[in-house]
């Protein structure tokens, strides 16, 4: 065992007790009810909305301090604390799994240039803000610098880490191989901003739209090559159960994998959920989005069985001419900056789920939750989305300002309003 994978006997004892607590939560009767709700929800036959709080962005505020010392033990401890804290403190509709996920160690695609980030700590010591190196200053001269490079997976490293987890808690929570490399992969606009910066991208959209189309094609070609490589290497993992399948949403569905995938036993991306967004292009016109950006998203969406589109960007301006035509679209993000009434009209009675992202400010700003304003905010959503299949997902909360009870309080209020209004 390498030094980085060392876990002391005392740490192992502590982690095994935590694993037993996670298993107890996973076997709680409410989990089976939540699974039933999710399957009905994603089939668009549910009787009430789903409620989710994505805690990843404010885990440091929510989770108790780690007791373990070694690097390996701390990683396992953190991953066990997440479901335990969610169960006892938040109580949303997430399902706790009786397994422990070990992720393929897949090298992220690169293009032969550096886009290094340099983070700076805020007053609380959190490294959220960053500056980034942008290798493209001029498309005509710098686009030829980009190259399609070989992809790689560390199979031995993945297997070694899985062995460590199995030896520590595997008889309590069996391990399973998972793949997180595609969760946020198919969003070309994000890669382009990393390569050239937002201001430079905006200028190039106006001054050199053909160059921008060429850059989008290059990125899209590379993304599709990454998908085909993972299929050939047998790295794909089903995401049709308790699996992250969008911006805070989960993949429970009986529609995936496809019949061909079931019969052949060989997964392709057509058997998976795909997740994509284009937050970085909110500053361009809908017509420019349609002409320059959207063709890449059309191509990428064709690769998947079901698609979740959107994150924080308001989608109403690009719905009619673009997103409504996106292949395999099942969920669309209706963010805090979106015209939610218009999206309610467009989605009502259709086959696309209204995935609402309330303002994160209610939980993330202020010492206490402003209940009156929060109730009005959620009531507006419940009214706007009436007749739609609705999920309410709290994301991009970076602090709870010292009040660990705020997320759970928000969930309870949302459920009260659902019971009275839906």
C-alpha positions as CSV (number, residue, x, y, z in Angstrom):
1,X,0.0,0.0,0.0
2,X,1.4,3.4,-1.0
3,X,1.8,6.1,1.6
4,X,-1.0,8.1,0.1
5,X,-3.3,5.1,0.5
6,X,-2.4,4.4,4.1
7,X,-5.2,4.2,6.7
8,X,-4.4,3.7,10.3
9,X,-6.3,1.0,12.4
10,X,-8.1,3.7,14.5
11,X,-9.2,5.5,11.3
12,X,-10.4,2.2,9.8
13,X,-12.5,1.5,12.9
14,X,-14.0,5.0,12.8
15,X,-14.8,4.8,9.1
16,X,-16.4,1.4,9.5
17,X,-18.8,2.8,12.1
18,X,-19.6,5.7,9.7
19,X,-20.2,3.2,6.9
20,X,-22.7,1.4,9.1
21,X,-24.5,4.6,9.8
22,X,-24.7,5.3,6.0
23,X,-26.1,1.8,5.4
24,X,-28.7,2.4,8.0
25,X,-29.8,5.6,6.3
26,X,-29.8,3.9,2.9
27,X,-32.1,1.2,4.2
28,X,-34.5,3.7,5.8
29,X,-38.0,3.2,4.4
30,X,-38.1,6.8,3.1
31,X,-35.4,5.9,0.5
32,X,-37.7,3.5,-1.3
33,X,-40.4,6.1,-1.4
34,X,-37.9,8.6,-2.8
35,X,-36.9,6.2,-5.5
36,X,-40.5,5.7,-6.5
37,X,-41.0,9.4,-6.6
38,X,-37.9,9.9,-8.8
39,X,-38.9,7.2,-11.3
40,X,-42.4,8.7,-11.6
41,X,-41.0,12.2,-11.9
42,X,-38.6,11.4,-14.7
43,X,-41.3,9.5,-16.5
44,X,-43.5,12.7,-16.1
45,X,-46.2,10.9,-14.1
46,X,-45.3,12.2,-10.6
47,X,-48.0,13.7,-8.3
48,X,-45.7,16.3,-6.8
49,X,-42.4,18.1,-7.5
50,X,-39.0,16.9,-6.5
51,X,-36.9,19.0,-4.0
52,X,-33.1,18.9,-4.0
53,X,-30.3,20.9,-2.3
54,X,-26.9,20.5,-3.9
55,X,-24.5,20.9,-1.0
56,X,-21.2,20.6,-2.8
57,X,-20.6,24.3,-3.0
58,X,-21.0,24.9,0.7
59,X,-19.9,21.6,2.2
60,X,-17.3,23.3,4.3
61,X,-20.1,25.2,6.1
62,X,-22.3,22.1,6.5
63,X,-20.1,19.1,7.2
64,X,-18.4,18.5,10.6
65,X,-14.7,18.8,10.7
66,X,-12.8,15.6,9.6
67,X,-11.5,13.5,12.4
68,X,-9.1,11.4,10.3
69,X,-5.6,12.5,9.6
70,X,-4.3,10.4,6.6
71,X,-5.2,11.6,3.1
72,X,-7.0,8.4,2.1
73,X,-9.0,8.2,5.3
74,X,-10.1,11.8,5.0
75,X,-11.4,11.3,1.5
76,X,-13.5,8.3,2.6
77,X,-14.7,10.2,5.7
78,X,-15.7,13.2,3.6
79,X,-17.7,11.0,1.2
80,X,-19.5,9.3,4.1
81,X,-20.2,12.5,5.9
82,X,-22.1,13.9,2.8
83,X,-25.0,11.5,2.9
84,X,-25.1,11.4,6.7
85,X,-25.3,15.2,6.9
86,X,-27.9,15.3,4.2
87,X,-30.1,12.8,5.9
88,X,-30.0,14.3,9.3
89,X,-29.8,18.0,8.5
90,X,-31.2,18.7,5.0
91,X,-33.8,16.0,4.3
92,X,-34.4,16.7,0.7
93,X,-35.4,14.1,-2.0
94,X,-31.9,12.8,-2.6
95,X,-31.6,9.0,-2.3
96,X,-28.7,7.6,-0.2
97,X,-27.0,4.6,-1.9
98,X,-26.0,1.5,0.0
99,X,-22.8,1.5,-2.1
100,X,-19.5,3.5,-2.2
101,X,-18.6,4.9,-5.6
102,X,-15.0,4.7,-6.9
103,X,-14.5,6.8,-10.0
104,X,-12.5,6.0,-13.1
105,X,-9.3,8.1,-13.0
106,X,-9.7,9.6,-16.5
107,X,-7.4,12.4,-17.7
108,X,-9.5,15.4,-18.8
109,X,-9.2,16.2,-22.5
110,X,-6.6,18.9,-23.4
111,X,-5.6,20.7,-26.5
112,X,-1.8,21.1,-26.2
113,X,-2.0,24.5,-24.5
114,X,-2.2,25.6,-20.9
115,X,-5.3,27.0,-19.3
116,X,-4.0,27.0,-15.7
117,X,-6.1,28.6,-13.0
118,X,-4.6,30.6,-10.1
119,X,-6.9,30.7,-7.1
120,X,-7.1,33.3,-4.4
121,X,-8.6,32.8,-0.9
122,X,-11.4,35.0,0.4
123,X,-11.8,36.2,4.0
124,X,-13.0,32.8,5.1
125,X,-10.1,31.0,3.4
126,X,-12.2,29.6,0.6
127,X,-10.5,29.4,-2.8
128,X,-13.5,30.2,-5.0
129,X,-12.2,33.2,-7.2
130,X,-9.5,32.6,-9.7
131,X,-7.7,34.1,-12.7
132,X,-7.0,31.9,-15.7
133,X,-4.4,31.7,-18.4
134,X,-6.0,32.1,-21.9
135,X,-3.8,30.8,-24.7
136,X,-5.9,32.2,-27.6
137,X,-5.6,36.0,-28.1
138,X,-6.3,36.0,-31.9
139,X,-8.3,33.2,-33.6
140,X,-6.4,33.5,-36.9
141,X,-3.0,33.1,-35.4
142,X,-3.7,31.0,-32.3
143,X,-6.4,28.5,-33.4
144,X,-3.7,26.4,-35.2
145,X,-2.0,25.9,-31.8
146,X,-4.8,23.6,-30.7
147,X,-4.3,19.9,-31.2
148,X,-6.4,16.7,-30.5
149,X,-4.3,14.8,-28.0
150,X,-4.7,11.1,-26.9
151,X,-7.0,10.4,-24.0
152,X,-5.9,8.3,-21.1
153,X,-7.3,6.3,-18.1
154,X,-5.3,5.1,-15.1
155,X,-6.8,1.6,-14.7
156,X,-4.2,0.5,-12.2
157,X,-4.6,3.6,-10.0
158,X,-8.4,3.1,-10.1
159,X,-8.1,-0.5,-9.1
160,X,-5.6,0.3,-6.3
161,X,-7.9,2.9,-4.8
162,X,-10.9,0.5,-5.0
163,X,-8.9,-2.1,-3.2
164,X,-8.2,0.3,-0.4
165,X,-11.9,1.2,0.0
166,X,-13.0,-2.4,-0.1
167,X,-10.5,-3.4,2.5
168,X,-11.7,-0.6,4.7
169,X,-15.5,-0.6,4.4
170,X,-16.3,-2.9,1.4
171,X,-18.0,-5.6,3.5
172,X,-20.4,-2.9,4.7
173,X,-20.8,-0.7,1.7
174,X,-19.9,-2.6,-1.5
175,X,-17.9,-0.5,-4.0
176,X,-19.0,0.2,-7.5
177,X,-17.0,1.8,-10.4
178,X,-18.5,5.1,-11.5
179,X,-17.5,7.7,-14.2
180,X,-17.8,11.4,-13.4
181,X,-15.7,12.6,-16.5
182,X,-18.8,13.2,-18.6
183,X,-21.0,15.0,-16.1
184,X,-19.9,18.5,-17.2
185,X,-18.0,17.5,-20.4
186,X,-20.4,18.5,-23.3
187,X,-20.5,22.2,-22.8
188,X,-18.3,23.8,-25.5
189,X,-18.9,27.4,-24.5
190,X,-17.2,26.7,-21.1
191,X,-14.1,25.3,-22.9
192,X,-14.0,28.3,-25.2
193,X,-14.0,30.8,-22.4
194,X,-11.2,28.9,-20.8
195,X,-9.2,29.1,-24.0
196,X,-9.8,32.8,-24.9
197,X,-11.5,34.6,-22.0
198,X,-15.0,36.0,-22.0
199,X,-14.3,39.5,-23.3
200,X,-12.2,38.1,-26.2
201,X,-14.9,35.5,-27.0
202,X,-17.6,38.3,-27.2
203,X,-15.5,40.4,-29.5
204,X,-14.7,37.5,-31.7
205,X,-18.4,36.5,-31.9
206,X,-19.0,39.9,-33.6
207,X,-15.7,40.4,-35.5
208,X,-14.9,36.8,-36.6
209,X,-18.0,34.6,-36.5
210,X,-16.5,32.1,-39.0
211,X,-13.5,31.8,-36.7
212,X,-15.7,31.1,-33.8
213,X,-17.6,28.5,-35.7
214,X,-14.3,26.8,-36.5
215,X,-13.3,26.9,-32.8
216,X,-16.7,25.4,-31.8
217,X,-16.3,22.7,-34.4
218,X,-12.8,21.8,-33.1
219,X,-14.1,21.6,-29.5
220,X,-17.1,19.6,-30.5
221,X,-15.0,17.2,-32.6
222,X,-12.8,16.6,-29.6
223,X,-15.7,16.1,-27.3
224,X,-17.3,13.5,-29.6
225,X,-13.9,11.7,-30.0
226,X,-13.7,11.5,-26.2
227,X,-17.2,9.9,-26.1
228,X,-16.2,7.4,-28.8
229,X,-13.0,6.6,-27.0
230,X,-14.8,5.8,-23.7
231,X,-17.2,3.6,-25.6
232,X,-14.4,1.6,-27.1
233,X,-12.5,1.4,-23.8
234,X,-15.5,0.1,-21.9
235,X,-15.4,3.1,-19.5
236,X,-19.1,4.1,-19.7
237,X,-21.2,3.5,-16.6
238,X,-25.0,3.6,-16.6
239,X,-26.5,6.8,-15.1
240,X,-30.1,5.8,-15.2
241,X,-30.5,5.2,-11.4
242,X,-29.3,7.2,-8.4
243,X,-26.8,9.0,-10.6
244,X,-26.0,12.6,-11.2
245,X,-27.7,13.4,-14.6
246,X,-27.8,17.2,-14.8
247,X,-27.3,20.4,-12.9
248,X,-28.3,19.0,-9.5
249,X,-30.8,16.4,-10.9
250,X,-30.7,12.6,-10.9
251,X,-31.2,10.0,-13.6
252,X,-33.8,7.5,-12.3
253,X,-35.5,6.2,-15.5
254,X,-36.6,2.9,-17.1
255,X,-36.2,4.5,-20.5
256,X,-32.4,4.0,-20.4
257,X,-30.4,2.1,-21.4
258,X,-31.9,1.6,-24.9
259,X,-33.2,-1.7,-26.0
260,X,-30.1,-2.2,-28.1
261,X,-27.9,-1.5,-25.1
262,X,-29.9,-3.9,-23.0
263,X,-29.6,-6.7,-25.5
264,X,-25.9,-6.2,-26.5
265,X,-24.7,-5.4,-22.9
266,X,-22.4,-2.9,-24.5
267,X,-23.1,0.7,-23.4
268,X,-22.9,3.6,-25.8
269,X,-23.6,7.3,-25.0
270,X,-27.1,6.7,-26.4
271,X,-27.8,4.7,-23.2
272,X,-26.9,7.6,-21.0
273,X,-28.1,11.0,-19.8
274,X,-26.1,13.9,-21.2
275,X,-25.6,17.2,-19.4
276,X,-24.9,20.5,-21.2
277,X,-25.1,24.3,-20.8
278,X,-23.9,27.5,-22.3
279,X,-23.8,29.9,-19.4
280,X,-20.9,31.9,-21.0
281,X,-23.0,33.1,-24.0
282,X,-25.7,34.9,-22.1
283,X,-24.3,38.2,-23.4
284,X,-24.9,37.5,-27.1
285,X,-28.1,37.8,-29.0
286,X,-30.5,34.9,-29.6
287,X,-29.8,35.1,-33.3
288,X,-26.1,34.9,-32.8
289,X,-26.5,32.0,-30.4
290,X,-28.5,30.2,-33.1
291,X,-26.0,30.9,-35.9
292,X,-22.7,30.3,-34.1
293,X,-23.2,28.3,-30.9
294,X,-26.3,26.1,-31.2
295,X,-25.0,23.8,-34.1
296,X,-22.4,22.3,-31.7
297,X,-25.1,21.6,-29.0
298,X,-27.3,20.0,-31.6
299,X,-24.5,17.7,-32.6
300,X,-23.6,16.8,-29.0
301,X,-27.2,16.2,-27.9
302,X,-27.6,13.6,-30.7
303,X,-25.1,11.4,-28.8
304,X,-27.3,10.8,-25.7
305,X,-30.5,9.1,-24.9
306,X,-31.7,11.9,-22.7
307,X,-30.4,15.4,-22.2
308,X,-30.4,18.0,-19.4
309,X,-29.7,21.5,-20.6
310,X,-28.8,24.6,-18.6
311,X,-27.4,25.8,-15.4
312,X,-27.5,29.5,-14.4
313,X,-28.2,31.0,-17.8
314,X,-31.7,32.3,-18.6
315,X,-33.0,30.1,-21.4
316,X,-36.3,31.8,-22.3
317,X,-34.7,33.9,-25.1
318,X,-33.3,30.9,-26.9
319,X,-36.1,28.5,-26.2
320,X,-38.4,28.9,-29.3
321,X,-35.7,28.9,-32.0
322,X,-33.1,26.7,-30.4
323,X,-33.6,24.7,-27.2
324,X,-37.1,23.5,-28.1
325,X,-35.5,21.7,-31.1
326,X,-32.7,20.1,-29.1
327,X,-32.6,16.4,-29.7
328,X,-33.5,14.1,-26.7
329,X,-34.1,17.1,-24.4
330,X,-35.8,15.9,-21.1
331,X,-35.0,18.6,-18.6
332,X,-34.3,22.3,-19.0
333,X,-32.9,24.6,-16.2
334,X,-35.2,27.5,-15.3
335,X,-32.7,29.6,-13.4
336,X,-33.2,32.6,-11.1
337,X,-32.6,34.9,-14.1
338,X,-35.1,33.2,-16.3
339,X,-38.7,34.3,-17.2
340,X,-40.3,31.4,-15.3
341,X,-43.9,32.3,-16.4
342,X,-42.9,32.1,-20.1
343,X,-41.2,28.8,-19.5
344,X,-44.2,27.5,-17.7
345,X,-46.3,28.3,-20.7
346,X,-43.9,26.6,-23.1
347,X,-43.4,23.5,-21.0
348,X,-46.9,22.9,-19.8
349,X,-48.3,19.6,-21.0
350,X,-45.1,18.8,-22.9
351,X,-42.3,16.2,-22.6
352,X,-39.6,18.4,-21.0
353,X,-39.3,18.8,-17.2
354,X,-39.2,22.3,-15.6
355,X,-36.0,22.2,-13.6
356,X,-36.3,25.3,-11.4
357,X,-33.2,26.9,-9.8
358,X,-34.4,29.3,-7.1
359,X,-32.3,32.2,-6.1
360,X,-29.4,31.0,-3.9
361,X,-29.5,34.3,-2.0
362,X,-32.2,33.2,0.4
363,X,-30.0,30.4,1.9
364,X,-26.6,31.9,1.1
365,X,-27.0,35.6,2.1
366,X,-28.0,36.9,5.5
367,X,-27.8,35.4,9.0
368,X,-31.4,34.0,8.9
369,X,-33.7,32.8,6.2
370,X,-36.2,35.5,5.2
371,X,-39.3,33.3,5.4
372,X,-41.8,35.7,4.0
373,X,-39.8,36.6,0.9
374,X,-38.7,33.0,0.4
375,X,-42.3,31.8,0.5
376,X,-43.3,34.4,-2.1
377,X,-40.4,33.3,-4.3
378,X,-41.3,29.6,-4.2
379,X,-45.1,30.4,-4.5
380,X,-44.4,32.2,-7.7
381,X,-42.6,29.2,-9.1
382,X,-45.4,26.8,-8.1
383,X,-47.9,29.1,-9.9
384,X,-45.7,29.6,-13.0
385,X,-45.0,25.8,-13.3
386,X,-48.6,24.6,-12.7
387,X,-49.3,21.9,-15.2
388,X,-45.6,21.1,-15.7
389,X,-43.5,18.4,-14.3
390,X,-41.4,20.4,-11.8
391,X,-38.2,19.9,-9.8
392,X,-36.8,22.5,-7.5
393,X,-33.1,22.4,-7.2
394,X,-31.1,24.7,-4.9
395,X,-27.6,25.2,-6.4
396,X,-24.6,27.7,-6.2
397,X,-25.0,28.4,-2.5
398,X,-21.5,29.1,-1.2
399,X,-22.1,29.7,2.4
400,X,-24.9,29.3,5.0
401,X,-23.5,32.2,7.0
402,X,-23.1,30.1,10.1
403,X,-26.7,28.7,10.2
404,X,-26.5,25.0,9.3
405,X,-30.2,24.7,9.7
406,X,-31.1,27.0,6.8
407,X,-31.1,24.4,4.0
408,X,-33.3,22.0,5.9
409,X,-35.6,24.9,6.9
410,X,-35.9,25.9,3.2
411,X,-36.8,22.3,2.2
412,X,-39.5,22.2,4.8
413,X,-41.0,25.4,3.6
414,X,-41.0,24.3,0.0
415,X,-42.8,21.1,1.0
416,X,-45.4,23.0,2.9
417,X,-46.1,25.2,-0.1
418,X,-46.2,22.1,-2.4
419,X,-48.8,20.5,-0.1
420,X,-50.9,23.7,0.0
421,X,-50.6,24.9,-3.6
422,X,-49.8,22.0,-6.0
